[in-house]
Amino acid sequence: MARRSWSPGRGLSDPRTGPFTFEDCASCVTRILDGIGAEPVEVNALIDEFLAD
């Protein structure tokens, strides 16, 4: 893969071809929390609090 002068992420990934969805976001958060060994979190409460603002 040729290195580009502009690169998303760490510089080795290809540009996104579509929108970044809520499912994409949830998947990223899940992978991060799993990676650090975090205990399960109640996401619904966090979303409800965010939407209330």
Secondary structure, 3 states (H helix, E strand, C coil): CCCCCCCCCCCCCCCCCCCCCHHHHHHHHHHHHHHCCCCCCCHHHHHHHHHHC
